[in-house]
C-alpha cells in the first residue's frame, strides 16, 4: 500500500539517500523506500547482508554535518545539561548566535567538498 508520503516520493525527480541514523537501516524503512521511491540509494541493513549501494562511511557532504553541528556542539555542549529542555534551550541559543557570514562561508564551501569527494573517489578527505 502506497502512503501519501510515498506518492510524493514517487513523483520526485531526485535520488534519495538518508544519513547514517540507525533507524534508517531498518528493513522496514528500506522496504518502504524500495516500494515508494523510484531512485534511492539502499543501505546494507546488516553487515552480514551486504546488499546496499550506500558506502559504509559516507563522507560528510551536508553543510549541517561538516560545519554547523560542530559549531552547535561547541557552543551548546561545553557543559553537561541536567535535562532535555536545558539542552534544547542551549541549542536554540547557539543557533541564534551563528552569524550570517559563517552560514554563507559554509554554503560556499559546499562545491569544494564535492570536488574533494570526487578527487578521493568517494573515500576519506579532509
DSSP file (Angstrom, degrees, kcal/mol; ACC not computed):
  #  RESIDUE AA STRUCTURE BP1 BP2  ACC     N-H-->O    O-->H-N    N-H-->O    O-->H-N    TCO  KAPPA ALPHA  PHI   PSI    X-CA   Y-CA   Z-CA
    1    1 A X              0   0    0      0, 0.0     2,-0.5     0, 0.0    34,-0.1   0.000 360.0 360.0 360.0 127.8    0.0    0.0    0.0
    2    2 A X        -     0   0    0      4,-0.0     2,-0.1     3,-0.0    34,-0.0  -0.738 360.0-147.0 -89.5 129.8    1.4    3.4   -1.0
    3    3 A X     >  -     0   0    0     -2,-0.5     4,-2.2     1,-0.1     5,-0.1  -0.366  29.6-103.0 -86.7 171.9    1.1    6.1    1.5
    4    4 A X  H  > S+     0   0    0      1,-0.2     4,-1.8     2,-0.2     5,-0.1   0.909 126.3  49.2 -60.5 -42.4    0.6    9.8    0.7
    5    5 A X  H  > S+     0   0    0      1,-0.2     4,-2.1     2,-0.2    -1,-0.2   0.889 108.8  53.9 -64.0 -38.3    4.3   10.4    1.5
    6    6 A X  H  > S+     0   0    0      1,-0.2     4,-2.2     2,-0.2    -2,-0.2   0.891 105.1  53.3 -62.1 -40.0    5.2    7.5   -0.7
    7    7 A X  H  X S+     0   0    0     -4,-2.2     4,-1.4     1,-0.2    -1,-0.2   0.899 108.3  50.3 -61.8 -40.6    3.2    9.1   -3.6
    8    8 A X  H  X S+     0   0    0     -4,-1.8     4,-0.8     1,-0.2    -1,-0.2   0.893 109.6  50.8 -65.4 -39.0    5.2   12.3   -3.2
    9    9 A X  H >< S+     0   0    0     -4,-2.1     3,-0.6     1,-0.2    29,-0.3   0.891 107.2  53.9 -64.8 -38.4    8.5   10.4   -3.2
   10   10 A X  H 3< S+     0   0    0     -4,-2.2    -1,-0.2     1,-0.2    -2,-0.2   0.826 108.8  49.3 -65.5 -30.6    7.4    8.6   -6.4
   11   11 A X  H 3< S+     0   0    0     -4,-1.4    -1,-0.2    -5,-0.1    -2,-0.2   0.630  89.8 105.5 -82.8 -14.2    6.8   12.0   -8.1
   12   12 A X    <<  -     0   0    0     -4,-0.8    26,-0.1    -3,-0.6    -3,-0.0  -0.290  61.3-150.0 -69.0 152.0   10.1   13.4   -7.1
   13   13 A X        +     0   0    0      2,-0.1     2,-0.2    25,-0.0    -1,-0.1   0.164  67.1  92.0-105.2  15.3   12.9   13.8   -9.6
   14   14 A X  S    S-     0   0    0     -5,-0.2     2,-0.4    25,-0.0    25,-0.3  -0.650  78.4-112.4-108.9 163.5   15.7   13.4   -7.1
   15   15 A X        -     0   0    0     -2,-0.2     2,-0.5    23,-0.1    25,-0.2  -0.818  35.9-140.6 -89.6 136.0   17.8   10.5   -5.8
   16   16 A X  B     +a   40   0A   0     23,-2.4    25,-2.5    -2,-0.4     2,-0.4  -0.863  28.2 164.4-106.8 128.7   17.0    9.8   -2.2
   17   17 A X        -     0   0    0     -2,-0.5     2,-0.1    23,-0.2    25,-0.1  -0.988  20.5-149.5-140.6 132.3   19.7    8.9    0.4
   18   18 A X        -     0   0    0     23,-0.4     2,-0.1    -2,-0.4    23,-0.0  -0.413  23.6-106.4 -90.9 171.7   19.3    9.0    4.2
   19   19 A X        -     0   0    0     -2,-0.1    -1,-0.2     1,-0.1     5,-0.1  -0.179  45.7 -85.2 -85.5-171.3   22.0    9.7    6.7
   20   20 A X  S    S+     0   0    0     38,-0.1     5,-0.1    -2,-0.1    -1,-0.1   0.198  71.8 142.0 -87.1  17.4   23.5    7.1    8.9
   21   21 A X    >>  -     0   0    0      1,-0.1     3,-1.8     2,-0.1     4,-0.5  -0.353  59.1-123.6 -59.0 136.0   21.0    7.1   11.7
   22   22 A X  G >4 S+     0   0    0      1,-0.3     3,-1.4     2,-0.2     4,-0.3   0.830 108.2  60.0 -53.2 -37.4   20.4    3.6   13.0
   23   23 A X  G >4 S+     0   0    0      1,-0.3     3,-0.9     2,-0.2    -1,-0.3   0.758  95.4  63.3 -63.9 -24.1   16.6    3.7   12.3
   24   24 A X  G <4 S+     0   0    0     -3,-1.8    -1,-0.3     1,-0.2    -2,-0.2   0.704  96.0  59.3 -73.8 -18.4   17.3    4.4    8.6
   25   25 A X  G << S+     0   0    0     -3,-1.4    -1,-0.2    -4,-0.5    -2,-0.2   0.565  78.0 121.7 -84.3  -9.0   18.9    1.0    8.3
   26   26 A X  S <> S-     0   0    0     -3,-0.9     4,-2.5    -4,-0.3     5,-0.2  -0.210  70.9-126.3 -59.5 142.7   15.8   -0.9    9.4
   27   27 A X  H  > S+     0   0    0      1,-0.2     4,-2.9     2,-0.2     5,-0.2   0.887 110.6  55.7 -55.2 -40.5   14.5   -3.5    7.0
   28   28 A X  H  > S+     0   0    0      2,-0.2     4,-2.4     1,-0.2    -1,-0.2   0.901 108.9  46.3 -62.0 -41.2   11.0   -1.8    7.2
   29   29 A X  H  > S+     0   0    0     -6,-0.2     4,-2.4     2,-0.2    -1,-0.2   0.935 113.9  47.3 -67.0 -46.5   12.5    1.6    6.2
   30   30 A X  H  X S+     0   0    0     -4,-2.5     4,-2.4     1,-0.2    -2,-0.2   0.895 112.5  50.1 -63.0 -40.0   14.5    0.1    3.3
   31   31 A X  H  X S+     0   0    0     -4,-2.9     4,-2.1    -5,-0.2    -1,-0.2   0.916 109.6  51.5 -63.3 -43.1   11.4   -1.9    2.1
   32   32 A X  H  X S+     0   0    0     -4,-2.4     4,-2.2    -5,-0.2     5,-0.2   0.935 112.4  45.5 -58.9 -46.7    9.3    1.3    2.2
   33   33 A X  H  X S+     0   0    0     -4,-2.4     4,-2.5     1,-0.2    -1,-0.2   0.901 110.4  53.5 -65.6 -40.5   11.8    3.2    0.2
   34   34 A X  H  < S+     0   0    0     -4,-2.4    -1,-0.2     1,-0.2    -2,-0.2   0.892 116.5  39.6 -59.5 -39.6   12.2    0.4   -2.3
   35   35 A X  H  < S+     0   0    0     -4,-2.1    -2,-0.2    -5,-0.2    -1,-0.2   0.787 128.6  28.8 -79.6 -29.4    8.4    0.3   -2.8
   36   36 A X  H  < S+     0   0    0     -4,-2.2     2,-0.6    -5,-0.2    -2,-0.2   0.533 107.2  66.1-115.7  -9.1    7.8    4.1   -2.8
   37   37 A X     <  -     0   0    0     -4,-2.5     3,-0.3    -5,-0.2   -27,-0.2  -0.948  60.6-156.8-122.7 114.4   10.9    5.9   -4.0
   38   38 A X  S    S+     0   0    0     -2,-0.6     2,-0.4   -29,-0.3    -1,-0.1   0.799  86.6  25.8 -62.6 -29.4   11.8    5.3   -7.7
   39   39 A X  S    S+     0   0    0    -25,-0.3   -23,-2.4     2,-0.0     2,-0.3  -0.829  78.3 141.7-139.8  98.3   15.5    6.2   -7.1
   40   40 A X  B     -a   16   0A   0     -2,-0.4     2,-0.8    -3,-0.3   -23,-0.2  -0.962  49.3-119.1-135.3 155.9   17.1    5.7   -3.7
   41   41 A X        -     0   0    0    -25,-2.5   -23,-0.4    -2,-0.3     2,-0.1  -0.835  35.6-143.4 -95.5 112.1   20.4    4.6   -2.5
   42   42 A X        -     0   0    0     -2,-0.8    12,-2.2     9,-0.1    11,-1.4  -0.353   8.0-142.1 -77.7 156.4   19.9    1.5   -0.4
   43   43 A X        -     0   0    0      9,-0.2     2,-0.8    10,-0.2     8,-0.1  -0.817  26.2-102.2-114.4 153.9   21.9    0.7    2.7
   44   44 A X        -     0   0    0     10,-0.3     6,-0.1    -2,-0.3     3,-0.1  -0.682  29.9-157.1 -72.2 112.6   23.2   -2.6    4.0
   45   45 A X  S    S+     0   0    0     -2,-0.8     2,-0.3     4,-0.3    -1,-0.2   0.768  77.6  11.1 -66.5 -22.1   20.7   -3.3    6.8
   46   46 A X  B >  S-B   49   0B   0      3,-0.5     3,-2.4    -3,-0.1    -1,-0.2  -0.984  74.5-121.1-154.0 144.6   23.2   -5.6    8.4
   47   47 A X  T 3  S+     0   0    0     -2,-0.3     3,-0.3     1,-0.3    -1,-0.1   0.742 114.1  57.4 -60.9 -22.3   26.9   -6.2    7.9
   48   48 A X  T 3  S+     0   0    0      1,-0.2    -1,-0.3    -4,-0.0     2,-0.2   0.524 105.8  52.5 -83.4  -4.6   26.2   -9.9    7.3
   49   49 A X  B <  S-B   46   0B   0     -3,-2.4     2,-1.9     0, 0.0    -3,-0.5  -0.602  70.6-176.5-130.2  70.2   23.8   -9.0    4.4
   50   50 A X        +     0   0    0     -3,-0.3    -6,-0.1    -2,-0.2    -3,-0.1  -0.468  36.0 127.3 -76.4  84.1   25.8   -6.7    2.1
   51   51 A X        +     0   0    0     -2,-1.9    -1,-0.2    -5,-0.2    -9,-0.1   0.488  43.7  95.9-113.4  -7.1   23.1   -5.8   -0.4
   52   52 A X        -     0   0    0     -3,-0.3    -9,-0.2     2,-0.1    -8,-0.1  -0.259  60.9-145.7 -89.7 172.0   23.2   -2.0   -0.5
   53   53 A X        +     0   0    0    -11,-1.4     2,-0.3     2,-0.1   -10,-0.2   0.468  67.6 109.1-105.9  -9.9   24.8    0.6   -2.6
   54   54 A X  S    S-     0   0    0    -12,-2.2   -10,-0.3     1,-0.1    -2,-0.1  -0.544  75.6-118.3 -76.9 124.7   25.4    3.1    0.2
   55   55 A X    >   -     0   0    0     -2,-0.3     3,-0.7     1,-0.1    -1,-0.1  -0.382  18.4-129.7 -62.6 140.4   29.1    3.4    1.2
   56   56 A X  T 3  S+     0   0    0      1,-0.3     2,-0.3    -2,-0.0    -1,-0.1   0.780 104.2  35.2 -65.4 -26.4   29.6    2.3    4.8
   57   57 A X  T 3  S-     0   0    0     67,-0.0    -1,-0.3     2,-0.0    -2,-0.1  -0.583  84.5-169.3-126.4  69.2   31.5    5.5    5.7
   58   58 A X    <   -     0   0    0     -3,-0.7   -38,-0.1    -2,-0.3    65,-0.1  -0.294  27.2-111.1 -60.4 138.6   29.8    8.2    3.6
   59   59 A X        -     0   0    0     63,-0.3     2,-1.2     1,-0.1     3,-0.2  -0.381  32.6-103.5 -68.6 150.4   31.7   11.5    3.5
   60   60 A X        +     0   0    0      1,-0.2    -1,-0.1     5,-0.1    -2,-0.0  -0.636  57.9 152.0 -76.5  99.1   30.1   14.4    5.3
   61   61 A X        +     0   0    0     -2,-1.2     2,-0.3     4,-0.0    -1,-0.2   0.579  40.8  96.0-104.3 -14.5   28.7   16.4    2.4
   62   62 A X  S  > S-     0   0    0     -3,-0.2     4,-2.6     1,-0.1     3,-0.4  -0.614  75.4-134.2 -77.6 132.6   25.8   18.1    4.1
   63   63 A X  H  >>S+     0   0    0     -2,-0.3     5,-1.8     1,-0.2     4,-1.2   0.842 108.3  55.9 -54.9 -33.1   26.6   21.6    5.4
   64   64 A X  I  4>S+     0   0    0      3,-0.2     5,-2.7     4,-0.2     6,-0.3   0.917 111.5  43.4 -63.9 -41.0   25.0   20.6    8.7
   65   65 A X  I  45S+     0   0    0     -3,-0.4    -2,-0.2     1,-0.2     5,-0.2   0.925 118.6  39.7 -71.8 -45.5   27.3   17.7    9.0
   66   66 A X  I  <5S-     0   0    0     -4,-2.6    -1,-0.2     3,-0.1    -2,-0.2   0.553 136.8  -2.5 -87.4  -4.6   30.6   19.2    8.0
   67   67 A X  I  X5S+     0   0    0     -4,-1.2     4,-1.5    -5,-0.3     3,-0.3   0.501 119.3  53.2-143.7 -60.4   30.2   22.6    9.7
   68   68 A X  I  ><S+     0   0    0     -5,-1.8     4,-2.7     1,-0.2     5,-0.2   0.876 103.8  54.5 -66.5 -43.2   27.1   23.6   11.6
   69   69 A X  H  ><S+     0   0    0     -5,-2.7     4,-2.8     1,-0.2    -1,-0.2   0.890 107.9  51.3 -60.3 -37.9   26.7   20.6   14.0
   70   70 A X  H  > S+     0   0    0     -6,-0.3     4,-2.3    -3,-0.3    -1,-0.2   0.880 110.5  49.1 -67.4 -35.0   30.3   21.1   15.3
   71   71 A X  H  X S+     0   0    0     -4,-1.5     4,-2.3     2,-0.2     5,-0.2   0.943 113.4  46.3 -65.5 -47.3   29.6   24.8   15.9
   72   72 A X  H  X S+     0   0    0     -4,-2.7     4,-3.1     1,-0.2     5,-0.4   0.909 112.9  50.0 -61.4 -42.1   26.4   24.0   17.8
   73   73 A X  H  X S+     0   0    0     -4,-2.8     4,-2.1    -5,-0.2    -1,-0.2   0.923 110.7  49.2 -63.2 -44.1   28.1   21.3   19.8
   74   74 A X  H  < S+     0   0    0     -4,-2.3     4,-0.2    -5,-0.2    -1,-0.2   0.915 120.0  36.8 -61.6 -43.3   31.0   23.6   20.8
   75   75 A X  H  < S+     0   0    0     -4,-2.3     3,-0.3    -5,-0.2    -2,-0.2   0.898 127.4  32.2 -77.5 -41.2   28.6   26.4   21.9
   76   76 A X  H  < S+     0   0    0     -4,-3.1     3,-0.2    -5,-0.2    -3,-0.2   0.672 120.4  44.5 -95.0 -18.2   25.8   24.3   23.4
   77   77 A X     <  +     0   0    0     -4,-2.1    -1,-0.2    -5,-0.4    -2,-0.1   0.083  68.2 112.7-119.5  24.7   27.5   21.3   24.9
   78   78 A X  S    S+     0   0    0     -3,-0.3     2,-0.3    -4,-0.2    -1,-0.2   0.724  89.8  27.5 -69.5 -18.7   30.6   22.7   26.6
   79   79 A X  S    S-     0   0    0     -3,-0.2    -1,-0.1     0, 0.0     0, 0.0  -0.970  98.9 -92.4-137.2 154.4   29.0   21.6   29.9
   80   80 A X        -     0   0    0     -2,-0.3     2,-0.4     1,-0.1    -2,-0.1  -0.288  36.2-134.9 -64.6 150.7   26.6   18.8   30.8
   81   81 A X        -     0   0    0      1,-0.1    -1,-0.1    -4,-0.1     3,-0.1  -0.882   3.8-142.0-107.8 139.7   22.8   19.6   30.8
   82   82 A X  S    S-     0   0    0     -2,-0.4     2,-0.3     1,-0.1    -1,-0.1   0.728  80.2  -1.1 -73.2 -20.1   20.6   18.4   33.6
   83   83 A X  S  > S-     0   0    0      1,-0.1     4,-1.6    -3,-0.0     3,-0.1  -0.962  78.3 -93.3-159.9 173.3   17.7   17.7   31.3
   84   84 A X  H  > S+     0   0    0     -2,-0.3     4,-2.8     1,-0.2     5,-0.2   0.873 118.6  57.0 -63.6 -39.9   16.5   17.7   27.7
   85   85 A X  H  > S+     0   0    0      1,-0.2     4,-2.5     2,-0.2    -1,-0.2   0.890 105.2  51.8 -61.3 -39.3   14.9   21.1   28.0
   86   86 A X  H  > S+     0   0    0      2,-0.2     4,-2.2     1,-0.2    -1,-0.2   0.913 110.9  47.8 -62.7 -42.7   18.2   22.7   29.0
   87   87 A X  H  X S+     0   0    0     -4,-1.6     4,-2.5     2,-0.2    -2,-0.2   0.929 111.6  49.9 -64.0 -45.8   19.9   21.1   26.0
   88   88 A X  H  X S+     0   0    0     -4,-2.8     4,-2.5     1,-0.2     5,-0.2   0.923 111.1  49.3 -58.8 -44.9   17.1   22.4   23.6
   89   89 A X  H  X S+     0   0    0     -4,-2.5     4,-2.2     1,-0.2    -1,-0.2   0.912 111.8  48.5 -61.7 -43.2   17.4   25.9   25.1
   90   90 A X  H  X S+     0   0    0     -4,-2.2     4,-2.5     2,-0.2    -1,-0.2   0.884 111.6  49.8 -65.9 -39.0   21.2   25.9   24.7
   91   91 A X  H  X S+     0   0    0     -4,-2.5     4,-2.6     2,-0.2    -2,-0.2   0.912 110.7  49.2 -66.4 -42.4   21.0   24.6   21.1
   92   92 A X  H  X S+     0   0    0     -4,-2.5     4,-2.0     2,-0.2    -2,-0.2   0.906 112.9  47.8 -62.9 -40.9   18.4   27.3   20.1
   93   93 A X  H  X S+     0   0    0     -4,-2.2     4,-1.2    -5,-0.2    -2,-0.2   0.923 112.0  49.5 -64.4 -44.5   20.6   30.0   21.7
   94   94 A X  H  X S+     0   0    0     -4,-2.5     4,-0.6     1,-0.2     3,-0.3   0.896 108.8  53.1 -62.4 -40.6   23.7   28.6   19.9
   95   95 A X  H >< S+     0   0    0     -4,-2.6     3,-1.2     1,-0.2    -1,-0.2   0.918 107.3  51.3 -60.4 -44.2   21.8   28.6   16.6
   96   96 A X  H 3< S+     0   0    0     -4,-2.0    -1,-0.2     1,-0.2    -2,-0.2   0.765 105.4  57.7 -64.8 -24.7   20.8   32.2   17.0
   97   97 A X  H 3< S+     0   0    0     -4,-1.2     2,-0.5    -3,-0.3    -1,-0.2   0.601  79.0 102.6 -83.6 -11.6   24.5   33.1   17.7
   98   98 A X  S << S-     0   0    0     -3,-1.2     2,-0.1    -4,-0.6   -30,-0.0  -0.613  71.9-136.5 -73.5 122.3   25.7   31.7   14.3
   99   99 A X     >  -     0   0    0     -2,-0.5     4,-1.6     1,-0.1     3,-0.5  -0.367  15.3-112.7 -83.7 162.4   26.3   34.8   12.2
  100  100 A X  H  > S+     0   0    0      1,-0.2     4,-2.7     2,-0.2     5,-0.2   0.847 114.3  59.8 -60.5 -37.4   25.3   35.1    8.5
  101  101 A X  H  > S+     0   0    0      1,-0.2     4,-2.5     2,-0.2    -1,-0.2   0.892 104.3  50.6 -60.5 -39.6   28.9   35.2    7.4
  102  102 A X  H  > S+     0   0    0     -3,-0.5     4,-2.3     2,-0.2    -1,-0.2   0.918 111.3  47.8 -64.0 -43.5   29.5   31.8    8.9
  103  103 A X  H  X S+     0   0    0     -4,-1.6     4,-2.2     2,-0.2    -2,-0.2   0.906 112.1  49.4 -64.6 -41.6   26.5   30.3    7.1
  104  104 A X  H  X S+     0   0    0     -4,-2.7     4,-2.7     2,-0.2    -2,-0.2   0.927 111.7  48.4 -63.6 -44.8   27.5   31.9    3.8
  105  105 A X  H  X S+     0   0    0     -4,-2.5     4,-1.7     1,-0.2    -2,-0.2   0.903 109.9  53.1 -62.3 -40.8   31.0   30.5    4.1
  106  106 A X  H  < S+     0   0    0     -4,-2.3     4,-0.5     1,-0.2    -1,-0.2   0.927 112.9  42.8 -60.1 -45.9   29.7   27.1    4.9
  107  107 A X  H >< S+     0   0    0     -4,-2.2     3,-1.1     1,-0.2     4,-0.5   0.887 111.2  55.2 -69.0 -38.8   27.4   27.1    1.8
  108  108 A X  H 3< S+     0   0    0     -4,-2.7     4,-0.4     1,-0.2     3,-0.4   0.795 103.7  56.8 -64.2 -27.2   30.2   28.5   -0.4
  109  109 A X  T 3X S+     0   0    0     -4,-1.7     4,-2.0     1,-0.2    -1,-0.2   0.650  84.2  87.4 -76.1 -15.2   32.5   25.6    0.8
  110  110 A X  H <> S+     0   0    0     -3,-1.1     4,-2.2    -4,-0.5    -1,-0.2   0.909  86.2  47.8 -55.6 -50.8   30.0   23.0   -0.5
  111  111 A X  H  > S+     0   0    0     -4,-0.5     4,-2.3    -3,-0.4    -1,-0.2   0.872 110.4  54.1 -60.3 -34.1   31.2   22.8   -4.1
  112  112 A X  H  > S+     0   0    0     -4,-0.4     4,-2.3    -3,-0.2    -1,-0.2   0.893 107.9  49.7 -65.0 -38.8   34.8   22.5   -2.8
  113  113 A X  H  X S+     0   0    0     -4,-2.0     4,-2.4     2,-0.2    -2,-0.2   0.893 109.4  51.3 -67.4 -39.2   33.7   19.5   -0.7
  114  114 A X  H  X S+     0   0    0     -4,-2.2     4,-2.3     2,-0.2    -2,-0.2   0.929 111.0  48.2 -61.8 -44.0   32.0   17.9   -3.6
  115  115 A X  H  X S+     0   0    0     -4,-2.3     4,-2.7     1,-0.2    -2,-0.2   0.899 111.4  50.2 -63.1 -41.1   35.2   18.3   -5.7
  116  116 A X  H  X S+     0   0    0     -4,-2.3     4,-1.7     2,-0.2    -1,-0.2   0.892 110.1  50.7 -64.6 -38.9   37.3   16.8   -2.9
  117  117 A X  H  <>S+     0   0    0     -4,-2.4     5,-3.1     2,-0.2     6,-0.3   0.915 111.8  46.8 -64.3 -43.4   35.0   13.9   -2.6
  118  118 A X  H ><5S+     0   0    0     -4,-2.3     3,-1.8     1,-0.2    -2,-0.2   0.924 110.8  51.9 -64.2 -44.4   35.2   13.2   -6.3
  119  119 A X  H 3<5S+     0   0    0     -4,-2.7    -1,-0.2     1,-0.3    -2,-0.2   0.824 110.6  48.8 -61.6 -31.4   39.0   13.6   -6.2
  120  120 A X  T ><5S-     0   0    0     -4,-1.7     3,-2.1    -5,-0.2    -1,-0.3   0.282 114.2-119.4 -89.9  10.1   39.1   11.0   -3.4
  121  121 A X  T < 5S-     0   0    0     -3,-1.8    -3,-0.2     1,-0.3    -2,-0.1   0.859  74.4 -52.2  52.2  38.3   36.8    8.6   -5.4
  122  122 A X  T 3 <S+     0   0    0     -5,-3.1    -1,-0.3     1,-0.2   -63,-0.3   0.455 116.5 117.3  81.3   0.1   34.3    8.9   -2.6
  123  123 A X  S <  S-     0   0    0     -3,-2.1    -1,-0.2    -6,-0.3    -3,-0.2   0.027  73.7 -43.4 -85.7-162.9   36.9    7.9    0.1
  124  124 A X        +     0   0    0     -3,-0.1     2,-0.3    -4,-0.1    -1,-0.2  -0.364  61.9 158.9 -67.6 138.6   38.2    9.9    3.0
  125  125 A X              0   0    0     -3,-0.1    -8,-0.1    -2,-0.1    -9,-0.0  -0.969 360.0 360.0-151.3 160.2   39.1   13.5    2.6
  126  126 A X              0   0    0     -2,-0.3   -13,-0.0   -10,-0.1    -2,-0.0   0.381 360.0 360.0-108.6 360.0   39.5   16.4    5.0
